[in-house]
Amino acid sequence: MSKAESAFVPAKIDPEKLKSVLEEVGWRTVGGRAGIYTRLAPPGDSLGRFPSLIVPLDTKAPDYSDVMGLALSVLTQDMDFWARSIYPRLAVVNSDEFKFRKESTAPSGLIPWRSGEMLVESARLTLLAGAKSFLGTARHFVNRHGRFANRYLDQILMGQTAPGSYIVTAYAPPHIAIPLKGGSAEVENQLIGVGSAQVREVTEAVVRSIEATVEALHHYRDNGSLSGFEDGVTRGISYEMTNAILGVAVNSDESDISIEWDPASPPPEGRESSFAFSASDVEPLSHAAIKLAEDNTSRTVTMMGRVHLLAKKEAGSPGVFGIDSLQPDGPRKVRVRLANEEDYHIAVRAHDDDRAILVNGTLEKEANLNWLYSARVVRTLGPIDDYTSPRRKRRRSEPIPGQTDVFDQS
């Protein structure tokens, strides 16, 4: 029997969990007898002619299955409400719950496709960035701690969007163990030692990193300075986290990230639970991402361009792509060798959507080719035509005399 099927079987339902879930979505207790049953009233008129609902609590009572069956039949009359608000919480027995929300002008529960894709991707990158900070902080992780972060992500469930604003939900079961050591990534254990961490511990690191980034935004609003981002690196701020939150805030007048801690486990003390963002946060987040991506030990450059060639020839390798520069000076064409595999997917999407991107790396010239080594995608920009001068539009597709195309397979 699948989880979905068991959700309709009275014997498979935890009555206390059902009561807790209903209260979380706005129901209120209006009566009952301790340990026997509880009576709850729905928010508004969501159950029509049913003014209240009885949830039996005594699983050994002879009429338990009948009463619970009736309660389930009432709740599933509104199948959309059941599928979105009740079933996902019942299916996950214990979990901390992230919500990544973005306001949308589309009808209730909908969002423009590309904005929805970006929100899901930004939610994933936020969780990965925070998980990396659990093992150690850094301005820019590149691939460090990536295996551990992905093992954390493997324990997370994604829920359906809620009605109204578009919301991506992530359920993090708090008591599952994540190995600190995996494969050949022994460097991940240097700071902590061999063993495991509970998902809750890593989730706290994710929230701590988001909290530090939001405090840096507040500092920028008050002082006009990005110093808060650099000062907050020791608390989990990174290029990865800043860029992930940028994806949540961009193209939205209002967005937020919230966390609801599993009531069965004591919530951590002193942690914020809701973080709001606005369109005005996009500019400081963009500048902070560029600043944190810089490598102060060598000369690096940030370039704006159009992705025109993509090549990922080896499985698991970060990948290579070419860009046509959209800047008034510097080399016109550059080959970009990435440091982080995640950035390749961002470049692919920018290429598909015909959007400009910012890339940062060490610029070197080899023969007649310009290369950007150890590069990372800082962010995706708007449509290419918004950044292209008339002169560049005429010349951007012209070949450079004598230049060999590194991607030519002939």
TIVO-683775 format. One record per residue (C-alpha): residue in one letter; x negated, y negated, z. Coordinates in steps of 0.1 Angstrom, whole numbers, plus 5000, padded with zeros to 4 digits. Example, Ala and Ser with C-alpha at 12.3 -4.5 7.8 and 13.67 -1.06 7.14 Angstrom:
// TIVO-683775
{pt "A",{4877,5045,5078}}
{pt "S",{4863,5011,5071}}
//
This chain:
// TIVO-683775
{pt "M",{5000,5000,5000}}
{pt "S",{4986,4966,4990}}
{pt "K",{4984,4936,5013}}
{pt "A",{5011,4919,4993}}
{pt "E",{5035,4949,4997}}
{pt "S",{5027,4953,5035}}
{pt "A",{5037,4916,5040}}
{pt "F",{5073,4927,5035}}
{pt "V",{5072,4957,5059}}
{pt "P",{5083,4948,5094}}
{pt "A",{5059,4972,5111}}
{pt "K",{5029,4956,5093}}
{pt "I",{5037,4921,5105}}
{pt "D",{5020,4907,5137}}
{pt "P",{5050,4888,5153}}
{pt "E",{5027,4864,5172}}
{pt "K",{5008,4856,5141}}
{pt "L",{5041,4849,5122}}
{pt "K",{5052,4826,5150}}
{pt "S",{5019,4808,5149}}
{pt "V",{5020,4804,5111}}
{pt "L",{5055,4790,5111}}
{pt "E",{5045,4765,5138}}
{pt "E",{5015,4755,5117}}
{pt "V",{5037,4746,5087}}
{pt "G",{5062,4725,5107}}
{pt "W",{5086,4748,5124}}
{pt "R",{5094,4742,5161}}
{pt "T",{5104,4765,5189}}
{pt "V",{5140,4759,5201}}
{pt "G",{5146,4788,5223}}
{pt "G",{5138,4825,5231}}
{pt "R",{5128,4848,5259}}
{pt "A",{5091,4853,5268}}
{pt "G",{5077,4885,5252}}
{pt "I",{5111,4895,5237}}
{pt "Y",{5119,4870,5209}}
{pt "T",{5115,4834,5199}}
{pt "R",{5139,4812,5180}}
{pt "L",{5125,4786,5156}}
{pt "A",{5141,4758,5137}}
{pt "P",{5127,4750,5102}}
{pt "P",{5115,4716,5091}}
{pt "G",{5143,4697,5073}}
{pt "D",{5168,4719,5055}}
{pt "S",{5144,4744,5040}}
{pt "L",{5166,4774,5050}}
{pt "G",{5199,4759,5039}}
{pt "R",{5227,4775,5059}}
{pt "F",{5203,4791,5084}}
{pt "P",{5198,4765,5112}}
{pt "S",{5172,4787,5130}}
{pt "L",{5153,4819,5127}}
{pt "I",{5148,4847,5153}}
{pt "V",{5113,4863,5154}}
{pt "P",{5112,4894,5176}}
{pt "L",{5081,4897,5198}}
{pt "D",{5085,4931,5214}}
{pt "T",{5073,4956,5188}}
{pt "K",{5085,4985,5209}}
{pt "A",{5121,4973,5211}}
{pt "P",{5145,4997,5193}}
{pt "D",{5159,4970,5170}}
{pt "Y",{5125,4954,5163}}
{pt "S",{5123,4966,5126}}
{pt "D",{5159,4954,5119}}
{pt "V",{5154,4920,5134}}
{pt "M",{5120,4914,5118}}
{pt "G",{5133,4927,5085}}
{pt "L",{5161,4901,5087}}
{pt "A",{5136,4874,5095}}
{pt "L",{5115,4883,5065}}
{pt "S",{5145,4884,5042}}
{pt "V",{5154,4849,5052}}
{pt "L",{5119,4836,5048}}
{pt "T",{5115,4851,5013}}
{pt "Q",{5147,4835,5000}}
{pt "D",{5124,4806,4991}}
{pt "M",{5097,4827,4974}}
{pt "D",{5076,4796,4965}}
{pt "F",{5075,4785,5002}}
{pt "W",{5067,4821,5012}}
{pt "A",{5039,4826,4987}}
{pt "R",{5022,4792,4993}}
{pt "S",{5027,4786,5030}}
{pt "I",{5033,4818,5048}}
{pt "Y",{5019,4849,5031}}
{pt "P",{4983,4836,5027}}
{pt "R",{4980,4829,5064}}
{pt "L",{4995,4863,5074}}
{pt "A",{4972,4881,5050}}
{pt "V",{4941,4866,5066}}
{pt "V",{4943,4878,5102}}
{pt "N",{4919,4853,5117}}
{pt "S",{4902,4825,5098}}
{pt "D",{4890,4789,5099}}
{pt "E",{4907,4771,5071}}
{pt "F",{4891,4744,5048}}
{pt "K",{4914,4722,5027}}
{pt "F",{4900,4702,4998}}
{pt "R",{4927,4677,4988}}
{pt "K",{4929,4653,4958}}
{pt "E",{4958,4630,4950}}
{pt "S",{4973,4637,4916}}
{pt "T",{4998,4618,4896}}
{pt "A",{5010,4651,4881}}
{pt "P",{5042,4667,4894}}
{pt "S",{5042,4683,4929}}
{pt "G",{5014,4710,4932}}
{pt "L",{4999,4702,4898}}
{pt "I",{4968,4684,4887}}
{pt "P",{4951,4676,4853}}
{pt "W",{4932,4707,4843}}
{pt "R",{4897,4692,4843}}
{pt "S",{4902,4674,4876}}
{pt "G",{4914,4707,4891}}
{pt "E",{4883,4725,4878}}
{pt "M",{4861,4698,4893}}
{pt "L",{4878,4701,4926}}
{pt "V",{4874,4739,4928}}
{pt "E",{4837,4735,4918}}
{pt "S",{4831,4708,4943}}
{pt "A",{4847,4728,4971}}
{pt "R",{4824,4757,4962}}
{pt "L",{4793,4735,4961}}
{pt "T",{4803,4719,4995}}
{pt "L",{4804,4753,5011}}
{pt "L",{4771,4764,4996}}
{pt "A",{4753,4731,5005}}
{pt "G",{4765,4733,5041}}
{pt "A",{4756,4770,5044}}
{pt "K",{4720,4762,5032}}
{pt "S",{4716,4737,5059}}
{pt "F",{4723,4764,5085}}
{pt "L",{4689,4779,5078}}
{pt "G",{4671,4745,5076}}
{pt "T",{4676,4710,5064}}
{pt "A",{4661,4694,5033}}
{pt "R",{4666,4664,5010}}
{pt "H",{4670,4687,4981}}
{pt "F",{4672,4725,4984}}
{pt "V",{4670,4735,4948}}
{pt "N",{4671,4773,4951}}
{pt "R",{4660,4775,4988}}
{pt "H",{4684,4795,5010}}
{pt "G",{4706,4802,4979}}
{pt "R",{4710,4839,4986}}
{pt "F",{4721,4834,5021}}
{pt "A",{4746,4807,5011}}
{pt "N",{4760,4830,4985}}
{pt "R",{4764,4858,5011}}
{pt "Y",{4784,4833,5032}}
{pt "L",{4805,4824,5001}}
{pt "D",{4812,4861,4995}}
{pt "Q",{4831,4862,5028}}
{pt "I",{4854,4833,5020}}
{pt "L",{4889,4837,5005}}
{pt "M",{4904,4811,4982}}
{pt "G",{4941,4804,4988}}
{pt "Q",{4968,4789,4966}}
{pt "T",{4973,4752,4963}}
{pt "A",{4999,4736,4986}}
{pt "P",{5028,4716,4972}}
{pt "G",{5024,4678,4967}}
{pt "S",{4988,4667,4965}}
{pt "Y",{4965,4693,4949}}
{pt "I",{4948,4713,4976}}
{pt "V",{4921,4740,4973}}
{pt "T",{4922,4762,5004}}
{pt "A",{4893,4783,5017}}
{pt "Y",{4897,4808,5045}}
{pt "A",{4866,4817,5065}}
{pt "P",{4870,4847,5089}}
{pt "P",{4849,4835,5119}}
{pt "H",{4836,4868,5133}}
{pt "I",{4822,4885,5102}}
{pt "A",{4784,4889,5103}}
{pt "I",{4762,4876,5074}}
{pt "P",{4727,4891,5071}}
{pt "L",{4700,4865,5073}}
{pt "K",{4678,4887,5052}}
{pt "G",{4688,4899,5018}}
{pt "G",{4667,4913,4990}}
{pt "S",{4632,4897,4987}}
{pt "A",{4643,4864,5002}}
{pt "E",{4621,4868,5033}}
{pt "V",{4615,4830,5034}}
{pt "E",{4651,4827,5046}}
{pt "N",{4642,4843,5079}}
{pt "Q",{4612,4822,5088}}
{pt "L",{4631,4798,5109}}
{pt "I",{4656,4821,5126}}
{pt "G",{4642,4856,5125}}
{pt "V",{4656,4888,5112}}
{pt "G",{4693,4894,5121}}
{pt "S",{4726,4881,5112}}
{pt "A",{4748,4850,5118}}
{pt "Q",{4786,4849,5122}}
{pt "V",{4806,4831,5096}}
{pt "R",{4819,4807,5123}}
{pt "E",{4783,4795,5130}}
{pt "V",{4777,4788,5093}}
{pt "T",{4811,4771,5090}}
{pt "E",{4801,4748,5118}}
{pt "A",{4770,4739,5098}}
{pt "V",{4791,4731,5068}}
{pt "V",{4813,4708,5088}}
{pt "R",{4783,4692,5105}}
{pt "S",{4768,4684,5071}}
{pt "I",{4801,4669,5058}}
{pt "E",{4804,4648,5091}}
{pt "A",{4768,4635,5087}}
{pt "T",{4775,4625,5051}}
{pt "V",{4807,4607,5060}}
{pt "E",{4788,4588,5088}}
{pt "A",{4762,4577,5062}}
{pt "L",{4791,4564,5040}}
{pt "H",{4804,4544,5070}}
{pt "H",{4768,4530,5075}}
{pt "Y",{4767,4520,5038}}
{pt "R",{4801,4502,5041}}
{pt "D",{4789,4483,5072}}
{pt "N",{4753,4475,5060}}
{pt "G",{4751,4480,5023}}
{pt "S",{4722,4504,5029}}
{pt "L",{4716,4540,5018}}
{pt "S",{4692,4545,5047}}
{pt "G",{4719,4565,5066}}
{pt "F",{4717,4592,5040}}
{pt "E",{4680,4597,5044}}
{pt "D",{4682,4594,5081}}
{pt "G",{4709,4621,5081}}
{pt "V",{4689,4647,5063}}
{pt "T",{4680,4663,5097}}
{pt "R",{4717,4667,5104}}
{pt "G",{4725,4684,5071}}
{pt "I",{4728,4657,5045}}
{pt "S",{4712,4668,5012}}
{pt "Y",{4714,4661,4975}}
{pt "E",{4736,4692,4972}}
{pt "M",{4761,4681,4998}}
{pt "T",{4762,4644,4986}}
{pt "N",{4768,4656,4950}}
{pt "A",{4795,4680,4961}}
{pt "I",{4814,4654,4980}}
{pt "L",{4810,4631,4950}}
{pt "G",{4830,4656,4930}}
{pt "V",{4858,4655,4956}}
{pt "A",{4860,4617,4956}}
{pt "V",{4855,4609,4919}}
{pt "N",{4886,4603,4897}}
{pt "S",{4909,4600,4927}}
{pt "D",{4922,4570,4947}}
{pt "E",{4925,4592,4977}}
{pt "S",{4910,4626,4987}}
{pt "D",{4899,4644,5018}}
{pt "I",{4884,4675,5033}}
{pt "S",{4899,4690,5065}}
{pt "I",{4892,4720,5087}}
{pt "E",{4917,4739,5109}}
{pt "W",{4899,4761,5134}}
{pt "D",{4913,4796,5140}}
{pt "P",{4933,4793,5172}}
{pt "A",{4922,4828,5183}}
{pt "S",{4886,4815,5187}}
{pt "P",{4877,4785,5208}}
{pt "P",{4871,4755,5184}}
{pt "P",{4836,4740,5186}}
{pt "E",{4834,4709,5207}}
{pt "G",{4826,4675,5193}}
{pt "R",{4833,4683,5157}}
{pt "E",{4855,4662,5135}}
{pt "S",{4883,4680,5116}}
{pt "S",{4893,4656,5088}}
{pt "F",{4872,4635,5064}}
{pt "A",{4888,4610,5040}}
{pt "F",{4873,4596,5008}}
{pt "S",{4883,4568,4984}}
{pt "A",{4873,4556,4950}}
{pt "S",{4849,4531,4966}}
{pt "D",{4828,4560,4979}}
{pt "V",{4818,4571,4944}}
{pt "E",{4791,4545,4938}}
{pt "P",{4772,4550,4971}}
{pt "L",{4774,4588,4968}}
{pt "S",{4761,4585,4932}}
{pt "H",{4731,4564,4943}}
{pt "A",{4724,4586,4973}}
{pt "A",{4724,4617,4952}}
{pt "I",{4698,4602,4929}}
{pt "K",{4677,4590,4958}}
{pt "L",{4678,4624,4976}}
{pt "A",{4669,4642,4944}}
{pt "E",{4637,4623,4939}}
{pt "D",{4605,4641,4947}}
{pt "N",{4583,4616,4964}}
{pt "T",{4552,4637,4960}}
{pt "S",{4551,4632,4922}}
{pt "R",{4563,4608,4895}}
{pt "T",{4598,4616,4886}}
{pt "V",{4623,4600,4863}}
{pt "T",{4661,4599,4860}}
{pt "M",{4675,4600,4825}}
{pt "M",{4710,4595,4810}}
{pt "G",{4718,4616,4780}}
{pt "R",{4740,4638,4759}}
{pt "V",{4736,4676,4761}}
{pt "H",{4730,4689,4726}}
{pt "L",{4713,4723,4730}}
{pt "L",{4716,4750,4755}}
{pt "A",{4695,4781,4760}}
{pt "K",{4697,4806,4789}}
{pt "K",{4676,4834,4775}}
{pt "E",{4670,4854,4807}}
{pt "A",{4696,4866,4831}}
{pt "G",{4693,4849,4865}}
{pt "S",{4670,4821,4851}}
{pt "P",{4680,4785,4857}}
{pt "G",{4681,4778,4820}}
{pt "V",{4670,4751,4795}}
{pt "F",{4688,4725,4776}}
{pt "G",{4681,4695,4755}}
{pt "I",{4694,4660,4758}}
{pt "D",{4696,4630,4735}}
{pt "S",{4687,4600,4756}}
{pt "L",{4714,4572,4759}}
{pt "Q",{4689,4548,4775}}
{pt "P",{4674,4518,4756}}
{pt "D",{4638,4528,4764}}
{pt "G",{4618,4560,4769}}
{pt "P",{4618,4592,4748}}
{pt "R",{4648,4598,4725}}
{pt "K",{4649,4635,4729}}
{pt "V",{4639,4656,4760}}
{pt "R",{4639,4693,4768}}
{pt "V",{4651,4699,4803}}
{pt "R",{4639,4729,4823}}
{pt "L",{4661,4733,4853}}
{pt "A",{4651,4742,4888}}
{pt "N",{4686,4753,4899}}
{pt "E",{4708,4778,4881}}
{pt "E",{4740,4760,4894}}
{pt "D",{4731,4730,4873}}
{pt "Y",{4732,4750,4840}}
{pt "H",{4769,4755,4844}}
{pt "I",{4774,4717,4850}}
{pt "A",{4754,4710,4818}}
{pt "V",{4775,4735,4798}}
{pt "R",{4807,4718,4810}}
{pt "A",{4793,4683,4801}}
{pt "H",{4784,4697,4766}}
{pt "D",{4819,4712,4762}}
{pt "D",{4836,4680,4774}}
{pt "D",{4813,4657,4754}}
{pt "R",{4803,4637,4785}}
{pt "A",{4771,4621,4794}}
{pt "I",{4749,4633,4823}}
{pt "L",{4722,4621,4846}}
{pt "V",{4692,4644,4850}}
{pt "N",{4662,4639,4873}}
{pt "G",{4628,4656,4870}}
{pt "T",{4591,4653,4863}}
{pt "L",{4585,4640,4827}}
{pt "E",{4556,4655,4808}}
{pt "K",{4546,4655,4771}}
{pt "E",{4534,4686,4754}}
{pt "A",{4523,4680,4718}}
{pt "N",{4552,4662,4702}}
{pt "L",{4578,4674,4727}}
{pt "N",{4589,4657,4759}}
{pt "W",{4598,4680,4788}}
{pt "L",{4616,4673,4821}}
{pt "Y",{4603,4699,4845}}
{pt "S",{4618,4711,4879}}
{pt "A",{4649,4691,4868}}
{pt "R",{4683,4689,4883}}
{pt "V",{4716,4674,4871}}
{pt "V",{4723,4645,4893}}
{pt "R",{4759,4641,4881}}
{pt "T",{4782,4642,4851}}
{pt "L",{4793,4608,4838}}
{pt "G",{4821,4597,4815}}
{pt "P",{4827,4601,4777}}
{pt "I",{4795,4597,4757}}
{pt "D",{4809,4569,4736}}
{pt "D",{4812,4548,4767}}
{pt "Y",{4774,4548,4771}}
{pt "T",{4763,4547,4734}}
{pt "S",{4753,4515,4717}}
{pt "P",{4762,4512,4679}}
{pt "R",{4726,4516,4670}}
{pt "R",{4723,4548,4691}}
{pt "K",{4755,4562,4675}}
{pt "R",{4739,4559,4641}}
{pt "R",{4705,4574,4651}}
{pt "R",{4712,4599,4678}}
{pt "S",{4716,4629,4654}}
{pt "E",{4686,4619,4632}}
{pt "P",{4657,4645,4635}}
{pt "I",{4623,4633,4647}}
{pt "P",{4597,4638,4618}}
{pt "G",{4574,4666,4626}}
{pt "Q",{4592,4677,4658}}
{pt "T",{4597,4715,4662}}
{pt "D",{4630,4726,4676}}
{pt "V",{4622,4748,4706}}
{pt "F",{4655,4766,4702}}
{pt "D",{4650,4775,4665}}
{pt "Q",{4655,4813,4664}}
{pt "S",{4646,4817,4626}}
//
